Amino acid sequence: MDLERSDDQELFRETTRKFLESTAPVSTVRQWSEKEAAGYPVDWWRRGAELGWTSLLVGEADGGGSVSGNGLADLALVAEEMGRLVSPGPLLMTNVVAAALSEAGTAEQRAAVLPGLVGGETVATWCLAEPGRPACGGEAVALEAARQGDRFVLSGVKGPVEAAAEAGHLLVTALVDGRPTQFVVPASTPGVTVVPLQGIDLARRIADVHLDGVTLGPEHLLGEVGDAAAQVERQLQVVVALQCAMMAGAVDEMFTRTVEYAFDRYSFGRALASYQALKHRFADMKLWLEAIHATTTGAVRSVGAREERAAELVSVAKSYVGTNATVILQDCVQLHGGIGVTWDHDLHLYLRRVVQERSLFGTPEEHRERIAAGMGL
């Protein structure tokens, strides 16, 4: 939790929390995960967009704007609140694509795509990962876009991709002559096939995106050919910082519930929380939780300010949060005893959310390798 929030940010956070609690409590999220193809009703996402969820990383000229002047810090508040209620919705993916288009898109691309994203009418997703490859770093992308005159042909598989089946536009990262290049691809383009996958997180949808001879013109390019390395790095920093905020919210909520349970649950005539051995476990968990918040806040601030150390700090955060969030939640399961492993208890929903987020866009191990590579080790 960032302790230096402005009054406007606090109001924005409270508004988001009240909206989520009133429209999508965990019981409702469970129902949506079974009944809604996307994991949420389209109208619900549109109402969230009206609160500003999809415009914070978009320039004012394109219909966006932030609450505090730091759009990423504002968006991290939404991500944290969504983590607290394991909320569905393509928050991370839509925002990272909207930010990329706002910064590097042509006037035509921005006019065609951004109004729908900002208004919540459509969603978009980023196709970076590829099966069997690291989810971040220089080896993450092997998909080649072959030149055919002034056109490009893509053939390969991207995945896992979050919200691919719901997306109206795909931001595809590929290589042209071995150099990173990005394309804005309408999901309806011939040759694009989305194959849904069974994800761990019940409220979020993932899929593989098959590209079979997808032919794109220069109008689909985001930026210049072979000049997307900085774009990709920026997008990765943004999405990982938001992942950490979402995991921090999820862990904070379930740790709070577990402490409350330990005071309410009696064993041999004493509250569970009164046993010395468990006090030590709670103290360790609290220490890890505070460090999760601290590393996440540091990463969000650094990425938002575009500091030189942003890449290092965001990898530090993903490594620490991804590792310790799962440890804390596993301890919460144990401290709940038998009820903690039942389907009816909410614990597994939070653990599923954290496990899936720690795996997408680089595992903790892969981010430690990024840190080591940056240090020249």
C-alpha positions as CSV (number, residue, x, y, z in Angstrom):
1,M,0.0,0.0,0.0
2,D,1.4,3.4,-1.0
3,L,1.2,5.6,2.1
4,E,1.7,8.8,0.1
5,R,-1.6,8.8,-1.8
6,S,-3.3,12.2,-2.6
7,D,-6.9,12.9,-1.5
8,D,-8.0,12.5,-5.1
9,Q,-6.3,9.1,-5.3
10,E,-7.9,8.0,-2.0
11,L,-11.3,9.0,-3.3
12,F,-10.6,7.1,-6.6
13,R,-9.6,4.0,-4.6
14,E,-12.7,4.2,-2.3
15,T,-15.0,4.6,-5.3
16,T,-13.4,1.6,-7.1
17,R,-13.7,-0.5,-3.9
18,K,-17.3,0.4,-3.3
19,F,-18.2,-0.4,-6.9
20,L,-16.5,-3.8,-6.8
21,E,-18.0,-4.7,-3.5
22,S,-21.5,-3.7,-4.6
23,T,-21.4,-5.2,-8.1
24,A,-18.9,-8.1,-8.0
25,P,-18.4,-9.6,-4.5
26,V,-16.6,-12.9,-4.5
27,S,-19.9,-14.8,-4.5
28,T,-20.8,-13.0,-7.8
29,V,-17.4,-13.6,-9.2
30,R,-17.9,-17.4,-8.6
31,Q,-21.2,-17.2,-10.5
32,W,-19.8,-15.3,-13.4
33,S,-16.9,-17.7,-13.7
34,E,-19.4,-20.5,-14.4
35,K,-22.0,-18.6,-16.5
36,E,-20.2,-15.8,-18.4
37,A,-18.1,-16.7,-21.4
38,A,-15.7,-13.9,-20.6
39,G,-15.9,-14.4,-16.9
40,Y,-17.8,-11.1,-16.5
41,P,-20.8,-9.3,-18.1
42,V,-19.8,-6.9,-20.8
43,D,-22.0,-4.2,-19.3
44,W,-20.1,-4.5,-16.0
45,W,-16.8,-3.9,-17.7
46,R,-18.3,-0.8,-19.5
47,R,-19.3,0.6,-16.1
48,G,-15.8,0.1,-14.8
49,A,-14.4,1.9,-17.8
50,E,-16.7,4.9,-16.9
51,L,-14.9,5.1,-13.6
52,G,-11.7,5.6,-15.5
53,W,-10.2,2.1,-15.4
54,T,-9.2,2.1,-19.0
55,S,-8.1,5.7,-19.6
56,L,-5.4,6.3,-17.0
57,L,-2.5,5.5,-19.3
58,V,-3.9,7.2,-22.3
59,G,-3.1,10.8,-23.3
60,E,-5.7,13.5,-22.8
61,A,-5.7,14.1,-26.6
62,D,-7.0,10.6,-27.0
63,G,-9.7,10.8,-24.3
64,G,-7.6,9.7,-21.4
65,G,-6.2,11.3,-18.3
66,S,-5.0,10.4,-14.8
67,V,-6.1,11.3,-11.3
68,S,-2.8,12.3,-9.8
69,G,-0.6,13.0,-12.8
70,N,0.9,9.5,-12.5
71,G,-1.5,7.3,-14.4
72,L,0.3,4.1,-13.5
73,A,0.1,4.8,-9.8
74,D,-3.6,5.5,-10.1
75,L,-4.1,2.3,-12.1
76,A,-2.2,0.3,-9.5
77,L,-4.8,1.3,-7.0
78,V,-7.5,-0.4,-9.3
79,A,-5.3,-3.5,-9.7
80,E,-4.9,-3.8,-5.9
81,E,-8.6,-3.5,-5.3
82,M,-9.3,-6.0,-8.0
83,G,-6.8,-8.4,-6.3
84,R,-8.7,-8.0,-3.0
85,L,-11.9,-9.4,-4.6
86,V,-10.3,-11.6,-7.2
87,S,-12.2,-9.5,-9.8
88,P,-12.4,-10.6,-13.4
89,G,-11.9,-8.3,-16.4
90,P,-9.0,-7.6,-18.8
91,L,-7.6,-4.7,-16.7
92,L,-3.9,-5.3,-17.3
93,M,-4.1,-6.3,-21.0
94,T,-6.5,-3.6,-22.2
95,N,-4.4,-0.9,-20.4
96,V,-1.0,-2.0,-21.6
97,V,-2.3,-2.0,-25.2
98,A,-4.1,1.3,-24.8
99,A,-0.9,2.8,-23.4
100,A,1.2,1.5,-26.3
101,L,-1.2,2.9,-28.9
102,S,-1.4,6.2,-27.1
103,E,2.4,6.5,-27.2
104,A,3.4,5.0,-30.5
105,G,0.3,4.6,-32.6
106,T,-0.5,6.6,-35.7
107,A,-3.4,9.0,-35.7
108,E,-5.4,6.5,-37.7
109,Q,-4.7,3.7,-35.3
110,R,-5.5,5.8,-32.2
111,A,-8.8,7.0,-33.7
112,A,-9.8,3.4,-34.8
113,V,-9.0,1.6,-31.5
114,L,-8.6,3.9,-28.5
115,P,-12.2,5.2,-28.2
116,G,-13.6,1.6,-27.9
117,L,-11.0,0.7,-25.3
118,V,-11.4,3.8,-23.2
119,G,-15.2,3.5,-23.3
120,G,-15.2,-0.1,-22.4
121,E,-16.9,-1.1,-25.6
122,T,-14.0,-3.3,-26.7
123,V,-11.0,-4.9,-25.1
124,A,-7.5,-5.6,-26.4
125,T,-4.7,-7.9,-25.4
126,W,-0.9,-8.2,-25.8
127,C,0.5,-11.3,-27.5
128,L,4.0,-11.6,-26.2
129,A,4.5,-15.1,-24.7
130,E,5.1,-18.2,-26.9
131,P,4.8,-21.8,-25.8
132,G,8.0,-23.3,-24.5
133,R,9.9,-20.0,-24.3
134,P,10.7,-17.7,-21.4
135,A,7.9,-15.3,-20.7
136,C,10.1,-12.3,-20.6
137,G,13.6,-11.2,-21.7
138,G,15.3,-11.2,-25.0
139,E,14.5,-14.9,-25.8
140,A,10.8,-14.5,-25.2
141,V,9.9,-13.9,-28.9
142,A,10.8,-16.2,-31.8
143,L,7.8,-15.5,-34.1
144,E,9.0,-14.2,-37.4
145,A,7.1,-11.8,-39.6
146,A,8.3,-12.6,-43.1
147,R,8.5,-9.7,-45.6
148,Q,6.6,-9.9,-48.8
149,G,7.2,-6.6,-50.5
150,D,5.7,-3.9,-48.2
151,R,3.6,-6.5,-46.4
152,F,4.3,-9.0,-43.6
153,V,3.2,-12.6,-43.1
154,L,3.0,-14.1,-39.6
155,S,2.8,-17.8,-38.9
156,G,3.2,-19.2,-35.4
157,V,1.5,-19.5,-32.0
158,K,1.3,-17.0,-29.2
159,G,0.3,-18.1,-25.8
160,P,-0.8,-18.2,-23.1
161,V,-2.6,-14.9,-23.9
162,E,-5.0,-13.4,-21.4
163,A,-8.4,-12.2,-22.7
164,A,-7.6,-13.3,-26.2
165,A,-11.1,-14.7,-26.9
166,E,-12.7,-11.4,-25.8
167,A,-10.3,-9.1,-27.5
168,G,-11.2,-7.1,-30.6
169,H,-7.5,-6.2,-31.3
170,L,-4.3,-8.1,-30.7
171,L,-1.0,-6.4,-30.1
172,V,1.4,-9.0,-31.5
173,T,5.2,-8.8,-30.8
174,A,7.2,-10.5,-33.6
175,L,10.6,-10.3,-35.3
176,V,11.3,-8.8,-38.6
177,D,14.8,-9.7,-39.9
178,G,15.6,-10.7,-36.3
179,R,14.6,-7.4,-34.8
180,P,11.5,-6.8,-32.5
181,T,8.5,-5.3,-34.3
182,Q,4.9,-4.9,-33.2
183,F,1.7,-5.1,-35.1
184,V,-1.9,-4.0,-34.2
185,V,-4.0,-6.9,-35.5
186,P,-7.8,-7.0,-35.6
187,A,-9.0,-10.3,-34.1
188,S,-11.1,-10.8,-37.2
189,T,-8.1,-10.9,-39.5
190,P,-8.1,-14.0,-41.7
191,G,-5.7,-16.6,-40.3
192,V,-6.2,-15.6,-36.7
193,T,-7.6,-18.4,-34.5
194,V,-8.0,-18.3,-30.8
195,V,-7.9,-21.6,-28.9
196,P,-9.2,-21.3,-25.3
197,L,-7.1,-23.0,-22.6
198,Q,-8.0,-24.2,-19.1
199,G,-6.5,-21.6,-16.8
200,I,-5.8,-21.9,-13.0
201,D,-7.6,-18.6,-12.3
202,L,-11.4,-19.3,-12.5
203,A,-12.3,-15.7,-13.1
204,R,-9.8,-14.9,-15.9
205,R,-9.6,-16.4,-19.4
206,I,-6.4,-17.4,-21.3
207,A,-5.9,-18.9,-24.7
208,D,-3.4,-19.7,-27.4
209,V,-3.5,-17.4,-30.5
210,H,-2.7,-19.3,-33.8
211,L,-1.4,-17.1,-36.6
212,D,-1.6,-19.1,-39.9
213,G,-0.3,-17.0,-42.8
214,V,-1.7,-13.7,-41.3
215,T,-0.9,-11.0,-43.9
216,L,-0.5,-7.5,-42.6
217,G,0.2,-4.2,-44.3
218,P,2.3,-1.3,-43.1
219,E,-0.9,0.3,-41.6
220,H,-0.7,-2.5,-38.9
221,L,2.7,-1.6,-37.7
222,L,3.0,0.0,-34.3
223,G,6.0,2.2,-34.7
224,E,8.9,1.5,-37.0
225,V,10.0,-1.9,-38.3
226,G,12.7,-3.5,-36.1
227,D,12.6,-0.6,-33.6
228,A,10.2,-2.0,-30.9
229,A,12.7,-3.1,-28.3
230,A,12.1,0.0,-26.1
231,Q,8.3,-0.3,-26.6
232,V,8.3,-4.0,-25.5
233,E,10.4,-3.2,-22.5
234,R,8.1,-0.4,-21.4
235,Q,5.0,-2.6,-21.9
236,L,6.6,-5.4,-19.8
237,Q,7.4,-3.0,-17.0
238,V,3.9,-1.6,-16.9
239,V,2.1,-5.0,-16.9
240,V,4.5,-6.6,-14.3
241,A,4.1,-3.6,-12.0
242,L,0.3,-4.0,-12.2
243,Q,0.6,-7.7,-11.7
244,C,2.5,-7.1,-8.4
245,A,-0.2,-4.6,-7.3
246,M,-2.9,-7.1,-8.0
247,M,-1.1,-9.9,-6.1
248,A,-0.4,-7.6,-3.2
249,G,-4.1,-6.8,-2.9
250,A,-5.0,-10.5,-3.0
251,V,-2.5,-11.5,-0.4
252,D,-3.4,-8.6,1.9
253,E,-7.1,-9.5,1.9
254,M,-6.6,-13.2,2.6
255,F,-3.9,-12.5,5.3
256,T,-6.4,-10.2,7.1
257,R,-9.1,-12.8,6.9
258,T,-6.8,-15.5,8.3
259,V,-5.8,-13.3,11.3
260,E,-9.5,-12.7,12.0
261,Y,-10.2,-16.5,11.7
262,A,-7.3,-17.3,14.1
263,F,-8.9,-15.1,16.8
264,D,-12.4,-16.5,16.2
265,R,-11.3,-20.2,16.0
266,Y,-10.8,-21.9,19.4
267,S,-8.7,-25.0,20.0
268,F,-8.5,-26.7,23.4
269,G,-10.3,-23.7,25.0
270,R,-8.0,-21.1,23.6
271,A,-8.1,-18.8,20.5
272,L,-5.9,-20.2,17.8
273,A,-4.1,-16.9,17.6
274,S,-2.9,-17.2,21.2
275,Y,-0.5,-20.0,20.6
276,Q,3.1,-18.9,20.5
277,A,4.2,-21.0,17.5
278,L,1.4,-19.5,15.4
279,K,2.3,-15.9,16.6
280,H,5.7,-16.4,15.1
281,R,4.2,-17.6,11.8
282,F,1.9,-14.6,11.7
283,A,4.8,-12.3,12.4
284,D,6.8,-13.7,9.5
285,M,3.8,-13.5,7.2
286,K,3.2,-9.9,8.2
287,L,6.9,-9.0,7.5
288,W,6.7,-10.6,4.0
289,L,3.4,-8.8,3.3
290,E,4.8,-5.4,4.2
291,A,7.8,-6.1,2.0
292,I,5.5,-7.1,-0.8
293,H,3.8,-3.7,-0.6
294,A,7.1,-1.9,-0.4
295,T,8.7,-3.6,-3.4
296,T,5.5,-3.1,-5.4
297,T,5.2,0.6,-4.5
298,G,8.9,1.1,-5.5
299,A,8.3,-0.6,-8.8
300,V,5.2,1.3,-9.6
301,R,6.8,4.7,-8.8
302,S,9.9,3.9,-10.8
303,V,8.0,2.7,-13.9
304,G,5.6,5.6,-13.6
305,A,8.5,8.1,-13.5
306,R,10.4,6.2,-16.3
307,E,13.5,6.0,-14.1
308,E,16.6,4.3,-15.4
309,R,16.4,1.6,-12.7
310,A,12.7,0.8,-13.6
311,A,13.6,-2.5,-15.3
312,E,15.6,-3.7,-12.3
313,L,13.1,-2.6,-9.7
314,V,10.1,-4.2,-11.5
315,S,12.0,-7.5,-11.8
316,V,12.9,-7.3,-8.1
317,A,9.2,-6.8,-7.3
318,K,8.0,-9.7,-9.5
319,S,10.7,-12.0,-8.1
320,Y,9.9,-11.1,-4.5
321,V,6.1,-10.8,-4.7
322,G,5.7,-13.8,-7.0
323,T,7.7,-16.0,-4.5
324,N,6.4,-14.8,-1.2
325,A,2.7,-14.2,-2.1
326,T,2.3,-17.9,-2.8
327,V,4.1,-18.8,0.5
328,I,1.8,-16.6,2.5
329,L,-1.3,-18.0,0.9
330,Q,-0.2,-21.5,1.4
331,D,0.4,-20.7,5.0
332,C,-3.1,-19.2,5.2
333,V,-4.5,-22.5,3.8
334,Q,-2.7,-24.5,6.5
335,L,-3.8,-22.1,9.3
336,H,-7.4,-22.6,8.3
337,G,-7.1,-26.3,8.7
338,G,-9.5,-28.6,6.8
339,I,-11.8,-25.8,5.8
340,G,-9.0,-24.1,3.9
341,V,-8.9,-26.8,1.3
342,T,-12.6,-26.9,0.5
343,W,-14.2,-25.6,-2.7
344,D,-16.6,-23.4,-0.8
345,H,-13.9,-21.4,1.0
346,D,-12.5,-18.4,-0.9
347,L,-8.9,-19.2,-0.2
348,H,-8.3,-21.2,-3.3
349,L,-9.6,-18.4,-5.6
350,Y,-6.9,-16.1,-4.2
351,L,-4.2,-18.7,-4.5
352,R,-5.3,-19.4,-8.1
353,R,-5.1,-15.7,-8.9
354,V,-1.6,-15.4,-7.5
355,V,-0.2,-18.6,-9.0
356,Q,-1.4,-17.6,-12.5
357,E,-0.1,-14.0,-12.2
358,R,3.3,-15.1,-11.0
359,S,3.6,-17.3,-14.1
360,L,2.6,-14.8,-16.8
361,F,5.1,-12.2,-18.1
362,G,8.0,-13.9,-16.4
363,T,8.3,-16.2,-13.4
364,P,10.2,-15.1,-10.3
365,E,13.1,-17.2,-11.6
366,E,13.1,-15.6,-15.0
367,H,13.0,-12.1,-13.5
368,R,16.0,-13.0,-11.2
369,E,17.8,-13.9,-14.4
370,R,16.9,-10.5,-15.8
371,I,18.4,-8.8,-12.8
372,A,21.6,-10.9,-13.0
373,A,21.9,-10.1,-16.7
374,G,21.5,-6.4,-16.0
375,M,24.3,-6.7,-13.5
376,G,26.5,-8.4,-16.1
377,L,26.5,-11.7,-14.2
